[in-house]
């Protein structure tokens, strides 16, 4: 099976781009922003301005905040795994430095 280093590098670069998009969606960091975003949910959601357990919406806000934090953690881990996969593909491409030239010569 022929391996094309340029395709490996291109795929690795695409994974880096997806990881960057995931991080931008998180607001730059898992702790700095929420994947769900408070403004997207409207009102007081995820801002913790409920009065406490006596407020009927307090449990919903607490559960929503916990869910948003869980998604932020998941998406942060996903971005790290995408970066890792992209890095491994680009390193693998280095091992096939002459494969593109060899394949081109065989075609001509």
Protein Blocks (a to p, Z undefined) as FASTA:
>chain_A
ZZdfklmmmmmmmmmmmmmmmmmmnoopaklpcfkopmlngpjeonlpagbjklmklmmm
mmmmmmmmmmmmmmmmmmmmmmmmmmmmmmmmmmmmmmmmmmmmmmZZ
